[in-house]
Amino acid sequence: MINHSHANECTPWSMSSVVRDRAAPVPAISMSRHVHCQIMCTIGARRPETGGILLGPIDSQDITDFYFDATALCSGITYTPDHVTLRRKMQDEWLPSGRDMKGFVHSHPGQFDRLSEGDLVYIRRLLERNPDLSFFAAPIIIPRAFRLQAIVVLAEQPTVQRPTILRLF
């Protein structure tokens, strides 16, 4: 379960978990316009702490598909993916059709537009289990502002979140 304490949402990002230095190459999130629209019309239109999986062609970093996790456990401060359903769909549908995971997208309340420590722990575990991923796309949706904050976590530094740009195609 990912637990978000948003009591300090107005404080600046902790430099221990965020790098704003652009000297190190930070990959952009490359996403289809259709996926962006799907995300904003599902996650962006619901209460905070909903989410879904980002998918795309194997051997590509492009995000071409999105699956809204309607069976996840969600509260005002947590989004817990339905890993049983997602794992089954990955094995039975997505991998056989040439698509794999590129990341997860979920929403936060208020203006909390960064990953929580719980998010980073979960992402680190997913990166350990998916060594083919060089980075994990982890955009945050702020429903109240109807906006997406693009964030990636590099496999080589799984405890650091990096703001990045969103490239729509």
N, C-alpha and C positions, 0 to 999 in steps of 0.2 A: 504494500500500500504506500502511496506517495502522500505524505502529509505536508501541507503548506501552512506555515504560520505567516500570515500577511500583516501582522501588527506593525511591522516596520517598513511598510511598502513605500514610504516617502524617502527613506534613507538611500544614499548613493550605493551603487553596486560595490560589494566587497571586492577589493583587489585580489583577495586570495582565490576567488573563483571566477573572476572575469579578467580577460586581457583585452585592452583596447589598443595595444601597440600593433600597428599595421605592418611592422617590419617583417614579422613572420607571415607567410602566405596563409590567408584565411579563405577557404573556398566559399564561393557564393552558393546559395540554395537556388537551383535551377528547377523551376516548377511550371507545369502547363497552366495556362489561364483557366482552363476548365477545372483543374484541381483546386486552384485558388478560389474560384467561385463556389465550388462544392464545400470547401472548408468554411468560408465565410457565411454560407447559407445554412450550415448545420451548427458547427461549434460557435461561430460568431453570433448566431441568433438565439443561443440558449444561455442558461445561467452558467456561471463559471464552473470549471472543473469537469468539463467533458472533453473527449478527445478521439483520436483515431490514428491509424497507421498510414504512413507514407510509403508508396511503392513505386517501382520503376523497373525498366528492363535490366536484366542481369548484365553485368559488365558495363553499366552506364551509371552516371550519378544523377541523371534526370529523374525528376518526380513526375510521373505520368498518370498515377492512380492514387486514389484515396479511399479508405474504408472507414466510415464513421462507426465507432465502437458503441453501438446502441445498447449493448448488454453489459457494459462496464459498470462497476460500482462507483457511484459519484455522490459527493456531498458538497456542501459549500466550500470545503477546504481540502478535499481529496479527489483525485481521479485514479482509480485502480483499474487498469486494463483487464479485459476478459481474456486472459492469456490462453485459456483452454480453447475458446472459439478461434482466436487469432492463430494459434499454432495449427489447429485443424485446417483452417482455410489456407494457411501458408503451404502445408503439405499437400492438400487435396486440390487446390485451385490455382494459387498464385505461382508457386514454383513450377508446376507442370506447364503453365502458360507462359513461362519465361520472365516472370516478374518476381522481384525480391524486395525485402525491406530496405528503405533508405532512412527511416527515422519515425518519430512520432510527433504529432502536434496535439497540444491541449491548451485549454484556457485557464486563466487566472483571474481572480476577482480584482476589482479596483484598477489601479494602474501598475500592478506588480508584473513588470514585463521582463523578468529574468527567470532562470531556472532556480528552483529551490535546491537545498542540499539533498533532499530526498529524490528529486528528479535526477541529480547528478549521480547518485548511488545506483539508481535504476539503469541509467544510460551506460554507466561503466560496466555493469553486469551484461547488458546487451552487447556492448562492444567486445567484451571478453568471449562471448558465445558466438560472435559473428566476425571472425578475423578477416574476412574479405572486405569489411567496411573500413575505409581510411578515415571517414568522419561520419558523424551521426547528425542528421538534420533534426533540430528540436525547436521549431518555431513556437512561439507563445502567442495565443490570441487574447486580446483584451476586448471582450464583448461590449463593455460599456462605451468604449471609444470606437468599436468596430474596426480594429486594426490588428495587423500581424507584425510581431517583432521577430525578425529572422535571427536565429541563433544556431551555431554548430558547436559540436564537441569533437575534437580531433582524437583519433584512436591513440595517438602517442602521448596525449595529455588529457586523459579522461576525467580529470577533476576540474578542468578549466572550461568555462563557457565563453564563446567568442561571438559577439554581435557581428553580423555580416549583412550582405545585401541579398535581396530577393530578385532573381532574374526570371521574369515571366516569358514564356515562349508560346 
